[in-house]
Structure formats: structure tokens, C-alpha cells
Amino acid sequence: MSEAKKKALIAMSGGVDSSVSALLMQEAGYDCSGVYLHLCGAHLLPDSASENQQAPLDAAAVCEKLEMPFHTFDLTKEFENKVIDYFVSSYEAGETPNPCITCNRHLKFGALLEIAKNLGNDVLVTGHYARVEQDKNSGRWLLKTGLDESKDQSYMLYSLSQKQLAHIRLPLGDKTKEECRLLAEKAGLVNAAKKDSQDICFIPDGDYASFLCRYRGKNPEEGDFLTTDGRICGRHRGQEKYTVGQRRGLHLAMGEPVYVISKDAAANTVTVGPNEALFSSALLADRVNWIKYDAPTQPLFVTVKTRYHQKPIPATAQSLPDGKLLVEFDLPVRAITPGQAVVLYEGEDVVGGGTILSSIPKESL
């Protein structure tokens, strides 16, 4: 089959990025169709979430404009089982999860990739700002950063497998947001000026605590604030309402600024302390996924991100015999948060990553 006749399924979100991805794949000679996934059931959304009703209409309008077939699929049950249940259980365990990474792994590049194959497509396309290339020497598929550093989304895709990377295309990897909006405007797409979504799709108002209450049908359990030496210094309103590094909203009169240092879900305690107590020299991660290599037998000198919007920082990464990942920073790093991802880079290449289990103070190494 010639490249010009290959079929591409475009994951349409209703936003400008996926729409321009469709436009670029058509220009590259692919036979394109669009798909919109219904992920979050209306029963989970606040009444104010009107944008979620507009998104499939915008996706359909773009497909009509580009003369592409348009499909919709209801994956609300899968989304609730794989993403929301994970999100809630992580918060209950004292973690701060990143549900978008989970959704990418299981739904957008998991279930949707199967849908793409079943519909006879050769590749699945999304509007992520990252790049996928095949290494000519090793044959491995590589995930690379987007050339627009301010929009790079490689952090969110670190958990993808070789099988998934082999069948996806990310045409925005060498584009800027401004270029994409200009292309959409030139093509007359209805969403050329549409705002970017900033919040988690099932919590559009950003109120995590209220969502957890609605979903579980109960209020968080109050417990003790502790100082770093174990003294009770107040009462918290539920450990799920706090995250490592938080200062505002603690309502503690300590005589000096204090921050959330750690949480113990089993004991239902939240430990607070001075800013300097937030710095760690290393971290331990599990659920590790390697992309550029198989699990390395020697330490790697890399840069890492421990949260999405962070400049990469120098570190040494080591795969442990039990499959976990030890990352030691060149300089101490602030507010390492269990449940978030740590992603390893060598230049533009994503080496791999994992889910942060715990921070490690310097004296423990």
C-alpha cells in the first residue's frame, strides 16, 4: 500500500489542535476520518460544564468542513473504571495523581487505537505537541519533545509502549500554537480561536475536593496536622484536600509560613513545616516504562521533570532489581509529590518514566 493511500483516524477533541492535525494529515495524502470519544458521563460533571456539550459539535463541524467521515464512541464506562476510579483511589491513598497520563495510556492510545485498527486505519493521530520517530539503527520507536518548548506534551506521553508508538502520528510536533491557529483560520475552521482547555476534563471547575465528595457520596474525614517532629498543631479538613508544597488554606497560626511536607493517608495526618523541609535529594518511582532502551543495567545521566510545567533538571537515574526507579538529583528539588510522574530525558528524547512513590532526603542516601 502506498503512503498516499494510507488511512488515518484523527482523535477529535473539538479543539483547534486536533482539527489542525486532521488538516495536516490530509495535506500529507492520508485518507482521514475523525472520531470523538464520549469519556465523562454527565452524572459526574457539575451543572456549569457546558463546554463538554459543545466539544462534539465542534468536532463534527470540522469534519464536515474537511469532508471527513465522523464517528463517535461512548467510552464512559471504561473512562470511569480506568481513569476516575484510579484518580479517586490515588487521592484516598494520599497521592496527587495525574489522570491525563492514565487516560493516554488506557483510552486515547489504548482503546482508541483498537478502534482505529478495527475501522481499517493504519495510524491513529492526535493533536499532542510531541514527536514520534523510529530509530534507524535499533528499530525502536522514540518519543521526542515538541519543538515548541512552551507547549511540549511529551511528559504526558511517557507511559506509551513500543506497540502504541509504532501506530501513532503527532503532526503538531514541529509546530507552535500560533502556527496552528493561523492554519485553522486560513482553512476556515470554526474553532480557530477557541480557548485551550486548562483543567481536568471531568473537573472543569478545578474543585477536586467537591468532585471527590460527589463521587464517593461522603465528606473527607478530618484529622491532625503534625509538625515535622510529630507534634499535633491543628486539625485538617481531610487529607485529600491538600498537596505537597501547599501553603494557602492551611489556617494554621504557627508564627511563620508553613507548607504541606507530606501526608499519611493510613493515619489521616498531614505534616507541615518550613519551606526548606520540602527539598529532597532523590526519589523512588514505580510503574516504570522505558522507551528509548530496555531497563538499563547501568546508571543514566539524564535530565528529569517531576511535574508537567517544569524545566528539566540534571539527575542520575538507576533501574533497581525490583523494577523500581531511583532518581538522584544533582541539586535538591522542591516538593516531590507522590502520585505525579517523573519523566527522564536525554536531550530531546524521552528515555522513560514512572509514578513517584516517595521523596528521599539527602541523609537517607
N, C-alpha and C positions, 0 to 999 in steps of 0.2 A: 504494500500500500504506500503510495507516495505521500510525502509530508503534507502536500496541499489538500489532500482528501481526508486527513485525519479529523476525528470528531472530538470536540471539547465540550464538557459540561461546565458551565460557569455558575459558581455558587453566588447567587444574587442576594444581597442584604437589603436592597433598596437604597443604598448609599452610592456616592459618586465613585468610590474606589473599585467596587466590583463591576460597576457599569463600564468604567473605562477599561477594565480588564477584558470585558467582553468585546469592546470595540477593538482593542489591540489584537486579540486573538483572531477576530475576523480579518483584520488587515494582514495578519500573518498567514492567511489562507486556510484556516480551520473552519470546519462546518460546526457552528456553535449552537448550543441551546442553553437556556437558563433554568435554574432551579432555585426555589425559595423554600427554606425549611421552617416550618412552624415548630418552635422549640419550647417556648414557655407558655403554658396554659393560662388562660385569662384569670382562673381562680387564684393564681399566685401573684398577680400583679395588682398594684394599687390602682384606684379609680383614675388617677391622673395620667396613666400610661397610654396616652392617645397615640404617641409616635409609633407604638408597636402595631397599631391598626393601619397606619399609613404605609409602613415599610413594604408589605407585599404588593400594594397598589403601585408604588413607585417602581418596584422591580418589574412588575408586569408591563408598565408603561414603557420602560426602557427596552424590554424585549420586543415589544410591538414596534417601537421606533427602529430598532435594528433588524427587524424582520426575523427574529429568532423564535423557535418554539419555546414555550414556557411551561414548566412543571412546578407543582407544589407537593410537598410531602409533610405529613404530620409525624414528627418525632418527639412529641411532648412527653410520652411515657418514658422513652429512652433518655431524654434530657433530665427528667426528674430522677430517674434511677441512677444515672451515671454522674450527673453534674450537681444537681441540687442536693441530693442525699449526701454526697461527698462533702459539699460545701458546709452543710449543717453539722455533720458528724465531726468535721475538722474543727469548727468553732467550738463545739462541745468538748473536744479534746484539748482545747487551749491553743490551737493553732490559728493562723491567719492565712487561709487558702487563697489560691488564685484560680477561680473557676474557669477562666478563659482557656488556660492551658489544658485543663481536663476536657473541656468541650472540644478543643482542637484534636486531641488525641483520639477520643472515642466517637465523636459525632462528625465534625466538619471534615476530618481526614480519615475517619473510621467508617461509620455507617454511610456517609455520603459518598465515599469512594466506592463502596459496594454498589450503591445506587447507580453511580456513573458507569460502572462496568456492566451492570445489568441492562442499562439503556444503550449499550453498544459503543460507549465512548472510549477513546484512547487515553485521555487525560482529564483530570479534574483541575479546575482553575479557581483561584481565589484572589482577592484584592489585597493580600498582605504585602507589606513593604519589606521584602527579603528576597533572596535569590537561591535557586537550586541548580547545581551543576554536577555533572559526572566527572570524576577524576579519571583521566585517560589511562593512567598507569595502573591504579589499583582497581578501577571499575566501581569504586564506592560512590554513592551519591552524597554530595556535600551540601550543607546548608550554610549560606553566607549572609552577612549583614546586608541590609538595603543601603544603596549608595547615599540616600538622604538620611544622614545620621539622626536628624531630629524626628524622623518617622520610623526608623528601623524597628521591625517587629520580630526579629529572629529570636529574641528572648522567649516569646510566646510559643515558638515552634520547636523548641529544643527536644521535646519528647517524641518527635516523629521517627518512625522506623525507616529502615532502608527500603522496604516494600512500599511504604507510603510516599517517600521522597521520589521514588522512581516513577510514580504515576501522577505527580502534580506539577503544575506550572504556575509561576508567580510573575506575571508580566510587568508588575509595577516596581520590581526590584531595582531598576536603574532609573526610576522617575522620582521627581519631587511632587509634593502635594499640589503646588502651584501649577506644574505642568499638567497634572491630571485634571484639575479644574478647567484649565484652558482647553484641553482636548474635549472635555464633556460639553463645554459651552459651544465650541466650534461645531460639534456634532448635533447640537440642539437637544441634549438630554435634559429631562425635566428636573433632575436633581443636581445640576452642575454647581449650584451654590448651597446645597444642603449642608447643614452643620454636621461635624463629626460627632459620633456618639462617644460620650466620656465615661459613662457609668456601666456597671454590670447590667446586662440586658434584663434580668429578672428583678433588679433593684434599681429602677431608673431614677428614683428619688435619692439614692445613696444612703438610705437609712437601713443599715444592716440589722441593727437590733430589732427594729419593728418587724422586719421580714422574718427573723428567727422566731419571734413571738407568734406571728400569724401562722407560720409553717408548723411549729411544734404545738401550738394551742396552749402555751403556758408562758409565764413570765420568767426571766432569768432569776436564779437564786442568789440572794445577797450573801456576802462573805467578808472575810477580813482582808484589809490592806496590811501588808507587812513591810517593815524596813529591811534592808539588806542583812541586818544581824538578827532577823527573826522576831522583832518586837511588833505587836499589833499597834497600828497607828490610825485606824479608822475603818469604815465599812464601805465596801464597794457594792455596786448595783447589779452585779452579775459579771463574771469574768469574761463572758463573750463580748461585752461592750467595750473592751479595752484591747489595745495592741501595743507591742513593744515599741518604746520610743515616745509614746503619747505623753503629753504634758497637760493639755487643756482638758477640762471636765472632770478632774480628779476630786476637786472640792476638798482638798486637804490643807490644813494650816500647819505647815512644817517649819516656817521661818526662813525657808529658802526654796528655790524651784526644785521640784522632784519630777521624775519621769517613771513610766512603767518599765521595769527592768526585765521581769519575767512573770509567767503565770503558771500556776499549778492547778490544773482542772480537777484532778482527783481530790485535792484538799480544798478546792474552791477558794484559793488565795491569789492575790495579786501583789507582787513585790515591787516596791517603788524605791527610788534612790536618786543620787545626783547624776548629772549628765555623764561624768567620767565612768560611772559604773556600766554604761551602755556599750563600751568599747570592748571588742573581742579580737583575739589574735588568730582564731581559726573557727571552723565549723565542721559539723558532721552532717552528711546527707544520705538519704536512701532513695529507693525507686529511681536508680540511676539509669540513664540512657546515653549510650555512646554513639556518636555519628561518624566522626572523622576516622576513628580507629575502633577496633575491639578494645575491651578493657585493658589499658596499658599496664605493663608489668613494672615500669619504672616511673618515678615522679615526673610530672609535666610542668614546665614553666609557662604559665598562661596568664591571661587577664580574665577577670570574672565580674559578673553582675550578680548582686544578691537581691535586687529588686528591678522592676522594669525600667523606670526612668533614672538610671544611674550610669555614670561614666565608668567604663571598665577599669578595674584596679588590679595591679600585679599580684600574683599569688602562685603558690605551688600546689598542685593537685595530685592526689595519690589514690588509686583504686585499692581498697583494702580486701583481704582474703574473703571476708563475708559479703562482698559485693557493695558495701557502702563506700562513700566517697569522703575523704579527708581533704579539706582545703585550708592551707595556711597562708595568711596574708603577709605581704611584705611590711605593711604598716597596719596597726589596729583599725578595725572597721566598726562603725556605729550601728546599733540597732539591728543586729542579725535576728531575723524573725522566723521562728518555726512555722512551717506550712508554706512559706514562699519558696520560689525556685532559686537555685544557684546555677548559673549558666557559664560554661567555660569557653574561652575564645583563644584562637591563635590567629592574630591579625583579623582578617575578615571571616575566617572560618569558625563555625560553631563546632567545638570539639565534643560537647555533650553537656549533661547537667543532671540535676536531681532535686529532690524536695528536702529542704532544710529540716533536720531533726533537732539540732541544738547548736548553740554557740559554745565555744571553748575558750575560757580565759587563758591568758599567757602562762600563768603559773601551773596550769594543768598539762602543758605540753612537755 
